[in-house]
């Protein structure tokens, strides 16, 4: 958020409502209605004095109503913009012409009761609608006792309860009496999968956020008894099943049952349910958490009217399966939960993808209105270190364990420290501005921040130094959250002492910091896309759509990948026709060169300047390109279970789908049994492939369309028809498809008996085995990653234990690698449906286009530097470098090592193995590291 607030190319307009969008793609006029905040955000310093004098309490929406704030407030400390606003419905002056104490005490004179509503017209070329999601109505929550029993909370309320910055500073207390909770029940599917109230869809995220909150609660209170009541455990995302397994290992109980009512008794809140054996059970809990679903935005109808777009039956944005980010109006795109309920990684992907589509629409106008940040001239730091130390409280995340004031007082006594301060949130925009001011006032020439992890926040603080005129490499960070308050939460005294140690070491290193030059290298204006399936072709078309040349490489003899073998989707669309359409566009596009029967042979270079050798039927082709998108897809799992390969009447779902294309075949099938999760979720494949349940429902419905008399039975562990696929699951049940759950410890058995098939499954609810004699058994199998080990080594990108490519960050950077300039999408990332594959391909292409459009790439100064005078040319560093960032060159007649700065990731392997000690790391020289070690030994 701070980056968005700082960007000269982003104007943030809050308290605003879209009224209309007129014009056409490339030339829209958006009319926006502004509501007054009664505070001049240009003058407000967010000091908070005014709120201390405001006598009017209001519900704290950020903390989900678990506490109150004043009518004059800031939503949360890290809010952007960092300015207060007044609730006009609660302010005594605005409602009764009384008070105005805030205006009297505000030294900045920022209170402005004369502000009024107004309209603003903005000329834009494209529009992206990302209003998020809405809440479940209170009447639905009341059915479960919410608003009646204070200890019945929503999932979002429980999230705030477990947060260190929440109203109880992370302590899990019962709102009714403030005592620690000893037992918690999570109730799933509240306001979702509920046809009686019009919520037929699945919200997709509730199961995973219940698992996450249960794990967080267990971290806080390991002895807490937690039970999750669920219908189907839909943890279908990448790594989500592993999180569920961690929760089980931590003692979280998973109980398959839909809770109907919750009653209060003398022991707490009582839940009645049927156990796996069909017996009635009753349990009492201290807290009940309602995992509420995600609804459409409350103003979805008015937003649709203003922008003239269509909505689906549930009031989410209407999109098509093969254009998931495009609304019904050209030039207007959508992203996030407005398109449909989804988790953070998918929302981030949507945002990048929608931005890429907007970029393609506007690419001819690129750079015509770009504003470049102007930094002050870099200050000469002088010979004497003047260090400023800023200690972050992180709300109570750090302060709740570490004595922040004591650490600051200790830091003030360290050599070369001339200024210390404590901050509530060091990463907040107002704090960043304050740090900039203190650097200037106190003539600081080095800065230490003791806060959270540099992995996510170091670039933020380095940008602050640049704004103050300091070289960004004059910054050091001590991680006193992860390494102190989190790991030593039960021992505040030791955590505080360790924080002092880390700050002392950071200051010792800061004394020896010196400016490092920032460099940039030119970017070759083109991209390589590896993989010619749907993801690869979409990525190539998106890159070419922004005006950049693209080389598309496919190892098979034809483009299209797995989608060529899919006959139809749940929505009735034809993937095969879509693939043929994509291929025609790819083949005819003047900026795309597509090669089939071709493979990557070798790769060299770095971000912005890769050189790749491609093996083609016509011979080797050498390419120079600035970015890479890996879209290598996946392959279907080949089952050996359940007589597949031994009986002609045991098929995979894909094979069954192919059989439907033969005339008269469906009419022969009167009894079909489908078995889910074959080889998946703990057998040969540890993960869920996301598509198998939808595929089974799709084939069951198609069979019944072709042969209405057929009997279809689906044996499943969890039916993961998430999102709007739930409608098709409901339709299948209404058409007579029988769904029977099975325990993975007692899977179905398939046998050949007297020339026929017999399927046996144990049905827990009846506590007996069921026998079926189908004409055919269809196995729902998962998706394996394509064999990409060679590509992984060539591009120096990592793989997960399951063999898929590993992204840089699962939520914040889902289509990027840790290696700059290389991106991923589609089944190469993880199994996913076609619509998600398309969105991710557009996102990856958008990220590549950001790099290509800049024309130059900055090189991090924290890279290895070789002292060629001392280098003896042994070559150990070149052999050990995992990024091929060091090469041996000739200097005169001698071999010497040379660092390729753009490829170097600053890992330090070369420096630590150099026998001549001639390699040093920018920002991590031997002298700097030794000074930290020496400081550690001091107390």
N, C-alpha and C positions, 0 to 999 in steps of 0.2 A: 504494500500500500504506500509506503514511503517513497518507493521508486516512482509510482504513478503520480504521487503528489509533487515530486521534484521535476518530473519530465516537462520540458518546455513545450512539448507537442501534445500534452494531454491537459485539457481544461475540465476540471471536476465541478459539476453543477449539482449541488445538493438541494433538497427540499423542492424538487422539480417533478413535473408530470408532463408526459408527452400528450399534446392535444391533437395534433394532426401531422400527417406527412403528405405533402403534395408533390407533384412532379413525377419524374421517371428515373430509372436507374442511371446513375451518373450525374443527375441534377435534381436532387430532392431539396425541398424546403421543409424543415421540421419546425413546428411551432411548439414551444415549451412554456408551460405555466409555472411561474416561480412563486412559492409561498414564502412569506417573510420569516426570518429566524430571529429578528429583533436584536441581533448582535452583529456588529460589523466585523466579519471574519478577517478583514485586513488589519483591524486594530487589536482584536482580541489576542491576548498572550497566553490564554488558557491557564492563568494563574490559579483560578478557582476561588478567589476571595468572594466574588459575588454569590456563588452558590452557598457559601457559609452563612450569608445573611438572608437568603431566600426562605420565607416561612412556609411555603406551599409544598407539601410532599406529593409525589406522584409515583406511580408504579415504575419500577426499574425494568424496562423491557429487555435490556441487555442481559440481566440476571434472571430473566424469565419470571419476574414478579415475586421472586423469593425475598426481595427487600425493596426499599424505596429510595428514590433520589429526590432532588428538588426540581421544581418547575423549570428553573434555570440550571441546565446541566450539560455536560458533554457525555455522549453515549458510552464511551469507554476511553481509557487513557491514550490508546494508540489510534484514535479515530482520525480520519482524514476527511475534511480539513480539521486541524487541531484548534477548533473554536467551539465555544458554548452556543447553545440555542435555548429559546424559551418556549415551553409548551403553552400555547395560547388558551387552551381549555382549562388550565390550572392556575395561570398567573393571576394574582390578585389585582394587579393594575389593569390587565387586559379584560378581565371579567367584571371587576367592580370599581375600577379607577382608584384603588387603594395601593398603598405600599410604595413602590419604586425605590426600595432600599438598595437594590442592586446598582441602579444608576448613580446613586450617591457614593457608593464605595468603590466603584470601578475607576481606578486611576488612569486606565488607558482610554476612558471615555468611549468604550465600545458598545454600550447599551444604547439601542436606537429604537424607541417605541413608535417612531414615525414610519418605519418601514411598512410597505404594503405589498400586496400581490401585484404581479405584472407578467407580461408575456414576452418571450424572447424568440426571435426567428433566426434559424441557423441554416445556412446553405451547405449541404453535404452531398457527396457522391454515392454513399452507401449507408445503410442502417443495420446495426446488429442489435437484436432484442435479447436481453439477458436479465430479465427481472427476477429470476430465481423461482422459488416455490412458495406456496401458501400453507396455511396451518389447518389442522383438523378442527372442525367446529366443536365448540364447547359442549353442545348437546350430546355429541358422540362420546367425548371424554367423560361426561357426567355419568354415562351408563356404567362406567367402571369405577365410579366414586370420586373422580377428579373434581375438585371444587367442593366436595362434600366431606371427604376425609383428608386432612392436611398431609397425611403420609402417603397419599397416592400422587405420584409425580409423573410428569411427562419425561421422555428421554432427554429432551433439551434442558429441562430443569435439573435432572440428575447430572447432566454434563457440567452445568455450572456448579453443582454441589461438590463435584469431585475436583474442580479446578482450583489451583492454588490462588488464583485471582478472584475466585468466587466469593459468595457471601459468608461461607463458613471456612474460608482459606484452605479448602481441600479436605476438611474433616466431614465424614459421612454421618450427619446428624439427622435425627427425625425432626421435621418441622413442628410436630405437635408438642414436643416437650424438650427439644434440644439435646436429647441423650444420644449416645452413639448407637447406630443401627448395628444389629448383629446378624440380620438376615434380610435379603433383598430378592424380590421376585421380579423378573422382566416378563411382561405380557406382550407378545408380538401381534402384528397385524391389526393394530388399533387404527381404524379409519382407512384400512386397505383390505383388499380381498373380502369386501363386505357388500354383497349384492343387495342386501336389505336396505342399505343406505346409499346406494348408487355408486359405491366405490369398487368397481369390478377389477381394477388393475392392481398390480403389486408395486409397491414403492421402491423396490430394488435394494434400498440401502439399510432398511431397518434391522435386518438380522445381523449385518456386519457391525452396525453401530452399537447394537446391544452387546455383541461379543467384545467390541473394543472397550465399552464402558465397564463391562464386567471385569476385564483384565486390568483396567485402570483402578477399579475399586479394590481388586485383589492386591494390587501393588500397594495401595494405601493401608488396607486391612487384610492381611493374609488369612486370618481366621474367619473372615466374613463368609456366611453361607449364602450362596447365590444359585438361584434356579432360573432357567430361561424356558418359558412355556411357548412352544412354537407349533405351527402347522407343518411347514417345510423349512428346513434350515438352508436359506438361500445365500450362502457365502460363495458366490460363483466367480468373484474377481480374482485377479492374479495374486496369489499368496494368501487369499482369504481363508481357504480351507485350513491352511497351516495355522492361522490365527485361531480358528475354532478348535483345532487340536490342542493348541497351547492352553486355551481356556479349559478344556476338559482335563488336561494334565494338572492345571492349577486347582482343580476341584469344583469347577462350575458344573452344575447339573443341567442337562438338556432333557426336557420332558415334552414329549410329543402330545400336545393337547391344546385345543382352543378354549381359552378361559371365557366363561360367559358372564359371571358376576363376581364381585368382590364384596365381602361383608366384614364389618368391624366387630371384633369381640374383645374380651378382656386380655387376650394374648397378642393383639395387633390386628392384622388384616388377614382374613381367612379366604383361601382359594380352594375350591372343590374341583377335582378333576378325575378322569379315568386313567388309571395306569396302563402300562403295556399289556397287562393281563386282563384288562376289562373290569378291574375292581375300583370302586369309588374310594378316593383318598381325599383327605382334608389336611391342609397345612396352613399355619399362620406365619406371617412375615412382618418384620418391623417397617419395611418400605415396599411399596409396589411401584414399579416403573413401567409406564405405558409407552411402548415403542410406537409412537404415532407415525403415520404415514406422511408422505409428501403430497400435498394437494397443488392444484394450479394456483397461480397468483390470484389474490382476491380481485384485482382489477384487470384480470385477463380479458374480459369482455370489452371494457372500455379501451384497453390497449390495442386489441384487435381492430376495434372500430377506428381508432385514431390512425393506425398504420395500414388499415385496409388489408388485413391478412386473415386467413382462415384458422379456425380452431378445430380440434378433434372433439369427439363427444364428451370428453372429460374436461374440456376447456384448456387443454394444453395446446401449444402451437402445432398446427397441422403440417407435417412434412411427409415426404415420400421415402420409401425404403432405400432407394438408390440416390437420394439427394437429401440426407438427413439434416443438413444445416441450412437448407434453403426453404423459405416460407413460400406461400402461394403467390407472393408478389415479387417480381424480379427486382433485384437490388437490395432486398431486405432479407437479412439472414438471422438465424437464431443460434443460441448457445446455452449450454447448461440445462438446468432442470425445467426450464420453460418448454424445452423440446420433449421432455418426458423425465420421470424420476430417475436420478442417477447419482453416482458417487463423485467425490472430488476429482479423481484422475480423469474420468470421462468428461467432467465439466471443463477441466483444464484443456483437454484435447479439443473439445468443441470450440472453446474460445480461440485457440490457435488456428483451428480449421476455418472458422467463420472469418477471422481476420485475413486468412490466406485468400478466401473467396472474394472478400472486399478488396484486397490488394490486387487481385487479378482484374477486377472490374475497373480499378482506378490506375492501373500500372502506367498508362500513357501520361498521367499527370504526376508521376513519382518525382519527389524532391522539389516540387514547385512551391510548396508551402511549409517545408521543413524548417524548424528553428533549431539551431545548434547551441548547446549549453556553452556559455562563455565563462571559463574559469579565470580567476585572478592569476597574475604572474606569480610563479613559484618563489617563495621567500628563501633567501640565503639563511641557513640555519645557524651559522656561527660555530665556534669551537666548543662552547659549553652547553651540555644538555640542559634543557628546561622542560621537565616532564610534567604533564598533567595526567592525573589518575581519576577516572570516573568509575564509580562502583554502582552497579545496577541492582535494584531490589527485585525487578521482574514481578511487580505486584507483590505477592507473597511467595512467589515461586522460589526465590532465593532468600528474601528477608524472613520467611517463615521458619527457616532453619539457621541461616548464617546471620550473625550480628553484623549487619552492613555498616553501621556507624563505627563499630570497633575496627573493622577492616579499613575504613577510610581514615580513621585517626592513626592507625598503624602506618598506612601508606604515606601519610603526611610527613612522617619522620624519616623516610628513606632518602638516601643521597640523591641529589639532582631533582627531587620532586618539589615543584614550586606551587602546585595547585592540586587540590583534591575536592571531589564533590560526590554526592550520592544522588541517584536518579530513580524515580519510580519505574519508568520504562526507558531505558537508554535508546531503544530503537524507535521511539515515538518521534513524530515529525518535530514537535516543539522542542524535544530534548536535543535532536540533531542541530537545530538552529541555535540552541543554547550552547552546545559544545563549540560550534563555529565561533560564537561570540567570545567564549572564554579563551579560545586559542589566540584570538586577536588581542584581547584585553591584557592577558597575562604573558604574551609573547612566547607561547609554548612552541617548542620545536620538535617535540615527540609526544605521542599520546598513548596511554594504556587504558583500555576499557576492560573491566572485570564484569563479565555478564554471562551470556550463554555460549553457544557453539560458534566458532569462527566459520564453520562449514556453510552456514546460512547467512550470517550477519557481518562477517568481515568486509565484504565488498561495500556494504552500506556505510560503515564507519570510514572506510578508505575514501569513499566519495565525499564524505563530510570534510575530511582533511583537504581534499582538492578544492572544495568550496572556500576553505579558509586560507588557501595559498600554500599549503604544505604538500610535499611529496607524499603520495599515499603509502609508500613503503616505510614511512616514519611512524608506523602504527603497530602496536602489539596488543594481543587479546589474551586474557586469562579466562578460562572457562570454569567459573565458580558455580554454575548451575549443574551441569551434567556431572562434574567431577567433585562437587562438594555437597550442595543442598539435596541433590537427588540420591546420590549413593550413600550419603551419611545422614539421612533424614532422622534417624533415631538417636543421633549423637551430635546435637548442635554445637557443643563446645569443640569437638574434634573437627567438625565441618568448618567452623570459624577459623580455627588454627590453620587448617589446610588452605583455606582461602587466603589467609595472610601469606602463607608460603608461596602460593601461586602468584600472588601479586608481587611479592618480593622478587621472584624469579623473572616475571615479566618486566619489571622495572630494570633489573640488571641487564636483560637483553636489550631493552629500549635504549640504554645509554650508548650501546654500540651500534645502533641502527644508523644508516646513512642513506641518502637519496639514491634511488635507482632509476635509470632513464626508462621512459615509456617508449616503446617502438610500435610500429605497425608495418604490415606487409601487404602487398597487393593481392587481390582475390581473382583467381581465374574465373571468368564469367560463364560458368556452366556447371551442370550437375550430372552425377552418375546415379542411376537408379538400378539396383540389383534385384531382379525378380519381376516377372512380367505377368503376375496375376492381377486381380482386381486392385489390390493395394498399390502395386507397382505402376500400373497404367494410370490410376487416379493421381498418384504422386507426380508422374511424368507430365500429365496434362495440366496439373495445377502449376508446376514450375514453368512449363512452356507458356501457360496462360498469363504469367507475370512477365513474359518477354525474355526468358532465359533459355539458352539451348540445353538440351537434355539428351543423354545417351542411356537407353534402356536395354538392359542385358537379361536375357532369359535362357536358362540352360536347356529347357525342353524345346521340342520342335515347333511349338505353337504358343502364342500368348493366351492368357485366360486362366491358367492354373486350375485349382479345384472347382471354381465356379462353373466351368464348362460342363461338369458332371452333375450339376444340380438342376433338376427339371423345373422346380417351382418353389416359391417361398410361401410362408403362412399367409401373406397378404395377397397371394395369387400372382405375383410378378414372376417373370422368367429370367433367372440369372443368366441363362445361356444367351438369350437375346440381348441382354444388357452387356455381356462380355463382347458379343459381336459388334455392338454399337461402339463400345470403347475401343476395340481394336481398329475399327474403321477411322475413328478420330485420331488415334495414335499414328497409324500408318500415313494419314494424309497431312499431319501437322508438319509444317516446314521446319520447326525448331526441334523436332524429336527424331532421333535416329534409333530405331529398334532393331536389335539383333537377337535372333533365336539360335538355338544350338550353340550358345556361346557362354563362356564362363570367365570369371576373374582369375587371372593367372598369377599376378603379383601386384603389390601396391607399395608405393613409396611416397615421400612428401609429407605434407602436414596440412592443417586447416587452411583453406584458401588456395592451396597449391598442391593438390594431390596429383600423382602420376600413376595411372593404372594400366596394366597390360592385359588386354582382353584376348582370349583365344576364341577365334571365330572359324567357321568352315572355310572362309576365304584366306585365313592366315591371321597372324597376330596383329592387333590394332592397339596403338598406344594413345591414351587419352590424358589430357590435362584438364582438370576440373577443380572447382572450388569447394564443392560439397558432395556428400554421399548420402543416399537414402537406401537403407537395407529393408527390402520387402520380400524376403525369401519364402514366406508362407509356411505351411505345415503339410503334413501327410497323415492320412487316416491310419488309425491303429488297426493292426491285423490280428484279430482274435484267434486264440487257440482253444478258448473255453466253449462250453455248451455245444460240442460236436461241430463247430464251424470248421469247414474244410473236410469234414467226414460225412456229413449228411447234406444232400442238395436242398433240403427243406429248412436249413438253418442259414440265414442270410444276415448281412449287416443292413442297417437302414438305407444306406446308399445303394446297396444292391437291390433292395426292395423297391426303392424309388425308380431304378432303372427298369425293373420288371413291370411297373405300372405302365410304361410306355409301350408294352407289347399288347396287341389287341387280344382281349379275352382272358388275360392272365388274372386280373383282379376278380373277375366273376367266379374263378375257381377257388378263391380263398374264402371259406366260410367261417374259419376259426383261426385267429392269429394271436399269438402271445408275443409281446415285446418286453425285452429285459433291458433295464437301464444300467448305466455306470459299468458296462462290461470292460474290465481292465483298468478302470479309472478310480480315482479317489482312494488310493491306498494299495492297489494291486500293482500292475506294471506301470501305470501312470499315477502319480501322487496327487494330481490336481483334477479340478473340474474343467471340462472343455466348453462350458457355457451354451453350446449349440445342440447338445444331444436330446434334451428334453423337448425343446421346440421341434426338433426334427421328428421325434416320435409322435407328438401331437399332430404335426403336419401330415405325416403318412397315415395316421389313423383316420383323420378326417377325409383325406383323399380316398382311402379305401372305402369308407362308408358312402362317399359320393358315387363311387363306381359300382359298389355292391352294398346297397342299404341293408341287406339281410345278414351281412357278415357280423361276427362277434369278435370284438377286439378287447384284449386284456393287457394292461400295462403294469409290469412289476417294477417298482421303483424304490429308491432310498429316500430321495427328496425330489419332488417335481419342481424344477427350477425354471419355470416359465415366468421369469421376472418381467417387470414393466408391463407393457400392453399385451404381451404374449399370454398373460393371464386370461384375457378374453377368449382366446382360442382354447385354452385348457378348460374353461367353463363350457364353451360350445361343445367340446368333445364329450364332456360328462353328460351334457344334456342329450347328446345324440346316442348315448348308451355305452360309450367306452368305459370299461371298468378299470379303476386304478387301485392296485393293491400294494401297500408298502411292505418291504421286507427288511429284516435286520441283516446288515453286512456280515455278521458272525454266522448267520444261517442263510446263505444265498440260495437262490432257486437251483434245482437240479433238472437237467435235460437228459433224457434217455431215449434210446430206440427200443421199442417194445412191440413185438409182433408186426414188424414192418412199418410201424407208425411212431410218432413222437409222443412222449409223455413228459409233462412239466410238473414238478412238485415244488410247492412253496409253503413255508410256514407262515400262517397269518396270526400275528400276535394277539389281535383283538379277540379272536375266537379260540386262541390257544390250541390250534389244530392245523394239520397240513391239508392243503387243497391240491387236488389232482386235476390236471387239464390235459386234453388230447388234441392239440391244435394241428391244423394243416401245415402251418409254417411258424417258425420262430424267428423274429427279427431282433437283432442285437444292436443296441445303441452304443457305439464305440466312440472313443474320444479322438483327439487330434494330437499327433506327435509333432515336435519341431522338425523342420527339414534338417538334414545333416549339414551343419554350418560350421563345424570345427575349423575347417581350412579357412573359411572367410573370417572367422573370429580371430585367428592368428594373423591373417594378412592385414586386417584393419585394426588390430590391437584392441578389440572391443570384448568385453566380458560376457560370459554366459551364466545363466542360473543353473542350479543343480539339475533342473529338469531339461536343460538343453536349449531353452529359449534365450534370446538376447536379454541382457540385463540393462535396464534404463538407468540414467544418472540418479533419479529420485522418483519413487513410485507415484507421488502425488504432485510435486512441484515441477518435475521435468520428465513427464512420462514418455516423450518421443525423442529424447536426447540421450546420447551416451556421455560417459565421463570424458571421452576423447572428443575434443572440439571438432565441429564440422561434419560429424557423422550422426545420422538420425535413423530412427526405426519406426516401423508401422506394420499393422496387420498381424497375421498369425506368427510372424517372426518375433513379435513381442509376447503374444499369448493367444490362445484360441479365442475367437469372438465371431459374432454374426456379421453378415455383410455390411449392414448399416454402420456398425461400430468400426469396421475395417475401413470404410470409405472416409468417415470422419477423421480417423487417425492418420490415414494417408494424406488427407488435405492438411492436417496439422503438421506432419513431418515436412511436407513440401513447403508449407508456410515458414517454418523455422529455417529451412535451407535458403529460402528466398530472402529472408532477413539478412543472412550472411552475404549472399550474392549481391544484394542491392546496395550494400554499403561500399563495395569496391575495395575496401581495405579491412584487415583484421588486426585488432590490437594484440600484441604479444606480452604476456605476463612477464614482469621483470624478475619474478621469483623462480628463475631457472638456473641451471648449472652453468658455471663459467670455468673454462679450462685455462690454467696458466701454462701456456705453450713452452715457456722457458724451462719449466720444471718437468713437463710431460716427457716420459721416456718411451712413449709409443707402444706400450705393451698390449693395448687393445682389449683389456679386461672390461672396461666401461662399455665399449661398443657391443660386446657379446652379452652383457648382463642387462642392458637397457630394455625394458619391456615395451617401450614406445618407438624404438628405432630412432631415437632422438640424438644419437651420437654417431659420428662417422670418423673414420681415420683418413686423414689427408696428408699430403706431402708439403712440408715447409722446408724449402731447400732440398736437401737430400734425406731429411729425417721424417719418420712417421710421427704425426701428432694427432691428438684427438680434437674434434671440433663439435660443439653443441649446435643442433638445429633448434633454435629457440622456439619456433612455432610448434614444434612437436613435443618439446619437453613439458612434462607435467609437474616437475619439481619434486619428484618422489625421493630423491637423494640416494638412490641405490649406487649410482656411479661414484658419488663423493665418498660414500662409506666404504667402498671397496678399492679405491685408488691407492696403490702401494706407495705412490710418491706424494700423496696428500696435495695434489696439484689441482683438484677440482673443488670448488666451493659453490654453495647454493646462495642465490640472492635472497637475502632476508634470513638465512640460516647458515651463516658462516661458522667455521670452527670456533672462532673467537666468541661469537654470540652464544653458541650452544654451551661452550665451556663456562661462560659467565653465568649462565642459568644454573649449571651444575654446581658451580661454586656457591651461588646464592642459596641453593637448596641445602647445602651443608651448614649454612649460617642460621641462627635463630635469634 
